[in-house]
Amino acid sequence: MHLIVLENEPSSFRGGQELSLFEVCRALSERGHKISLVYCQEGNLLKYYQDFCGDIIKIHRYVFAKKRITEILEFIASITTVSKIPTSKNSVIFSNQYHEAFFGSVLSLSKNIPFVCSLRIPPCDFNRQKLLGLKGVKKFIAVSNQTKSDWINFGLQEDKVEVVYNGTNTEKFKPSTDFCKQREEWNIPQDVRVISYIGRLDTAKGLETLIKAFALLLKKDISARLLIAGKPLVHIGKDGKECPELGEKYKQSLKQLAIDLGIENYVKFLGHINNTTSLYQITDVTVLPSLWSEPFGRSIIESMACGTPVVASRIGGIPEILTGEFQNGLFEPGNEQNLADTLNLIMNWRDNDSHLSERCRKHILNKFTLDKMFDGIEKVLLRVVEQ
């Protein structure tokens, strides 16, 4: 099989979506499939794609404004450039997000090869171009049943949408071999409870709820710290260009909230960190307090693979991950009191239920490994090629 992969910016700094695509492409290459990468902006993952991609092509754009002649010409030039990639009956176009659907559909039509598109978020931010692009997709891959349901309600045919859960690297994300030493390296006492959030700083993630819930916990004279790791969401200004100032303004508002609640000495903003494994390992509870229909939540399975339990909103695809006994970690979105109470029940597990760590990891090994994800995506792509 030959995959022509569409990616905007191959970067590990933008979020889990880009990392997932890289992992999938590398794994499929190792399984003997040919990978051709198409991208618009250079990112730090590009050099790693070069290790296994047969073709790497930079283009101008995937979309265009209908009244901007320059953008239209750049779009046509991009299609022409990618059309030069040799294809066969085993070729398939693959996009990790629906934003490139119009480009993928035009390319699919011009090359007479199928187009498969991942659905990693609920439907939003649509124009005529994107709607037309969806019509040219042969098969969709949703990251959860909830995401599939969101898109069916939007208008997609149910039989065109398959579900393949995300997986995580259980060799990278694994329990600590020396918890006490790691706590010392982070300068955190053993008796302090650590609550962490790892992800982008975005209003949809419900970080205000987390900070308010943490303030309620501290009122109970609990010795705890809240660690928030991640960069602000990349906002797009009215001119269509990235506006980092808006993201930084939101981050400052979160810091101000901690100050207003009088807990600023117990809340630390870590920014982007490369070694998230270490943070999961020294954490007592990881929190994902989303307010939107969270499609999946990579931080949940990464944390649990490290043996660290998770408390998360009962929303989107999250309840599909936190099943069985782990449903105890679900709370009502936006309800800081419910979140505080749930954290209070779980965060002392090292003293009250030391085997919880093993059960967390076993849950991930049984359901959410990378191999399970690779197998699922590969099967969908091969079925499309063979039709």
C-alpha angles and dihedrals in degrees: 000000000000119000122200099198122202116208130162100206121357096216134137090208097069099063148275094306094069093043092051092053092049092050092049094049094048093048094048089049090053088052090059102265122134117240127202115185124208118188142163106204128034117245137175093264092061094086090054092050087057089066093069111011120104093202129022114185129181116208136182102241150337096213138031141195108249095228097047108090094190092056092047091052091048090051091052090047090051092052090048092050094050092044088067091069107107112245138185139188087282094057123112133176114231128191125183093209137031093237089085092048097110093050091045092049094049090048090047091053094046094047096035092229128124125264124217121190131192120225106211099156135033117269113281143134099039134174133171092270094058093043091054089048093056090058091062095056115109096196136003127211115207122196094221141011089249091056089048089051091049090055095044088053086051090057110271119136111256094225091057094061123077124184121228116169121223117256133205136219103258091187091059097037107052138131121285119265092205113025095172093053092048091051088053091051089054090045092237120137118237094242095054116099112228120208116186141190119196119186144066120322103244135143090238090062094067098231092155088061090051094049092048091047090050090053089054090052093052090054086067089063091250116159103231146136131211116216118193116192124185146067127266118268113270104249124204116222127219089268091060093249128120113269111196091177091073092055092047090050090056091049090052090051090057091050090049090052090056089050092049090052091048094239101106091118090060099045121075127187107209099183117211112345126190098204102059090155091070091050093051089049096054092042124098096200131008115210131206104183098178122173097190130066093283104207096211122320117230093199089065096060093038091054095046091047085059089053094253117131122232135223113198144161119277092238142106116351095336095098088056088064101037097059132147113011090353090071084084086076094062121104135177112274114255094009106122094182092053089048092049091049092048092049090049090055096049110029095079093058093119087067100032105035112013093173093062089091092060092048091050092055093044089054090057094043089054098047117009113044125136091245091058090051093046091048092051096049093043092052092051093048094047092049090053093049092048095050 
